[in-house]
Structure formats: C-alpha cells, structure tokens
Amino acid sequence: MGGASELPNTLRDMYDVVYIDADGGETPVAKRLDDRKDAADVARKAAAERGVGRMVLPGSSKLPNCVCVIPVPPAEAA
C-alpha cells in the first residue's frame, strides 16, 4: 500500500509562510509549499532578515513580529 508521500499534493497539508508585524498585519512570504521542512527554512531565513522570531502554527494566530508557518488544510489548498 502507498504511503502519504505518494498522495498528490491536493490530499496533503501544504504550508503558507507569513510575516506578522507589530500591528498584527500579515504579509505573505511564501504560499502553498508542500514540504514542511522547506517552509520552516523559508521562515527561518525571513525571520533572520527581519530580526524577528519564528513559529509553526496549527492555525493563523496573530503573533506580532513573527514569521509563521501555517498549515493549509487540503480543502483550502485546492
């Protein structure tokens, strides 16, 4: 039987990376990345460039001065 790695991207979580500024405004950094590690790498680099923290979130919470990786459920990614 096939594992999750054989499923099309539309059936797996994808990841958005956003910067949340001090006022709570969101700026997209990257959209619809299909690899969590790649999304974390993008977030790490963007956070270092901006001098802010980084987090992986189960949803879009408003955290100021943070670059966040947000899982996008398959229904929303399609």
HELIX and SHEET records of a PDB file:
HELIX    1   1 ALA A    4  GLU A    6  5                                   3    
HELIX    2   2 ASN A    9  LEU A   11  5                                   3    
HELIX    3   3 ARG A   36  ARG A   50  1                                  15    
HELIX    4   4 PRO A   74  ALA A   77  1                                   4    
SHEET    1   A 4 GLU A  26  LEU A  33  0                                        
SHEET    2   A 4 MET A  14  ILE A  20 -1                                        
SHEET    3   A 4 CYS A  66  VAL A  72 -1                                        
SHEET    4   A 4 GLY A  53  VAL A  56  1                                        
END                                                                             
